[in-house]
């Protein structure tokens, strides 16, 4: 976790952008992303050069070479040294601005021939938007501050996460940032392993992939010392798709700052018929767009065969089923309407999951979880793809608190159900069978769900105990009021006597 001091410095950088005229939160994060990447390139080479001097070795295939960088198409010829953060950070404001805009930025946009990463693949259409030399200097100085220690991957990753948390605007397709502690809980519930292929088909800033990578790196630290395991971890283990080039760059940078240099992140409309992925992933974690509506012609036909609808929140569920291997698991956030909607499309996808796969859990979340971004009521659906059924009892949990207030301020509070959810989920078949429907969590047999038209809303099954309140008879209440009136009159007379007033 980053300290208050570091948060203060990042807040200062953010404020510099806003006062300088760049007020779109996504654009601010994108510009910081470019600068972090430029700094990261130079820091990596400085580290290699330092090691080479210490070991008396000769370095080959350096990114920043001796001599000049030449781009004939853009008519650029500039010393490689001027492209390095450690050098240009000491330039005068106007010189630094022109150098980054005219030399450094074109250099990093064309860099993927020399350093192929998920991030560099999406740099071609990047735009330098920092408005003035003054703003640039203040931001570069802020990111160069030694107290930020951006050479520390853990701190750098946390700094980036903190920046992402500042994106307070919803996307055009109903996207909004999933709170980090909810992502962590979902990953802890699913327990990814080194053997899993993990995917988020609507990745956004790659929060689920980052947290999955963090979980694996902590749980399998010794195994990652093996070259083959590390190679898989940094390349093919994590896959993410999105239709927004900006989010692809931000997500790829987020992964890179958390130690996954080249994940399988690419531009793709996951719901379209161009997505042919089938039976490929062991684990899907997602918070897909809720408010989208697509034309039937644009949707993959095999998804429509399961549930004929234009609603993206329904279409993503058959997509998850198709993309998972048999035995693969999914944990996805869904809007409450998916759980109880009465349309044929709603019923058909719920029936598909309950009857043909193994629906394991529905975790109902309070509507304030996504504030201030949105007030929508949501739940977490967890299931395993089997193709042959397997649902016996579905575990329901009514989350009442997530450790933060449920208003727009989202301040820390003591009440927090997240650890209880994880503990009870892991032992649900042993400890939850005897739980009453009046409690916060319980199991519901498949047959009961089937008889309720596959309704998966917790309120359909939870029992509420109403306490009977006995009221006094009206005559008793009237008598009590009369007695109170008498006491008032008595007190008024006593007060007038004390004040020598005429009675």
Buried (B, 14 or more C-beta within 10 A) or exposed (E): EBEEEBBEBBEEBBEBBEEBEBEBBBBBBBBBBBBBBBBBBBBEBBEBEEEEEEEEEEEEEEBBEEEEBEEEEEEBEBBBBBBBBBBBBEBEBEEBBEBBBBBBBBBBBBBBEEBEBBBBBBBEEBEBBBEBBBBBBBBBEBBBEEEBEBBEEBBBBBBBBBBBEBBEEBBEBBBBBBBBBBBBBBBBBBBBBBEBBBBBBBBBBBBBBBBBBBBBBEBBEEBBEEEEBBEBBBBEBBBBBBBBBBBBBBBBBBBBBBBBBBBBBBEBBBBBBEBEBEEEBBBBBBBBBBBBEBEEEEBBEBBBEBBBBBBBBBBBBBBBBBBBBEEBBBBBBBBBBBBBBEEEBBBBBBBBBBBBBBBBBBBBBBEBBBBEBBEBBBBBBBBBBBEEEBBEBBBBBBBEBBBBBBEEEBEEEEEBBBEEBBEBBEEBEEEBEEBEBEEBBBBBEBEEBBEBEBBBBBEBBBEEEEEEEEEEEEEEEEEEEEEEEEEEEEEEEEEEEEEEEEE
